[in-house]
């Protein structure tokens, strides 16, 4: 069966995250994966399981969620971008598709990922169009926030910045880059973005990193406290998470895998 790779973008505001799940009543909340699999089943005639590159939580957005699935041979000529975008909600879009090697795995072949978090620095007013995508955190001392970055780069055990609920072999991750966008010259534009790139992220790790950096920017902890927080391996020693709505999965890179159609 041909293996299909889909690259998907979505606004996560109305959904209970990417991943299929059951709530306490046994009913399935509406998720991006669930809606995608519904349409794949409609097109293929049977359920087509999918696997995504990462589990985005409720309210989190994506510019580049990568998914793989196996489709019937007689559907290989389908234009998957057109077929799926015709039926999916308008806040979920297939950006591109490709046929890949049978051993390609959207989750386990990931080499590195990037997320972007958006902040607004003026409590008095947030443009309504930005409300679903931006945390209105208020004024920050950006120098103190930037001073936290060197303490977070490199390989660390990030247990203190992992929310519970996932069992992993290791909680060590390597952060390659954290960059903050410059402040705009426009006096009415108070948005900044923080870009995170790593070999992988623990559950809600980027939101917890952002919460930690913002707490430094508010002067409530010193950047020099970060090594102690990481060494504690205790989530309760770190600040609270940043809200989901400011977070977007920005990019995913893979180990070399050949593709035959884009």
Protein Blocks (a to p, Z undefined) as FASTA:
>chain_A
ZZddddddddfklpgbjbdcddfkopacddfklmmmmmmmmmnopacddddfbdcdehia
cfbdcddddddfklmmpcfklmmmmmmcfkbccfbdcdddfkbcfklmpfbdcddddddf
bfkbccfklmmmcccebjadfklmmmmmmmmgcjddfklmccehiacfbfcdcdfbdcdd
dddfblkbccdcdddddfbdcehklmmmmmmmmmmmnopacfklmmmmmmnopaklpccd
ddfklpccfbdcddddddfbZZ
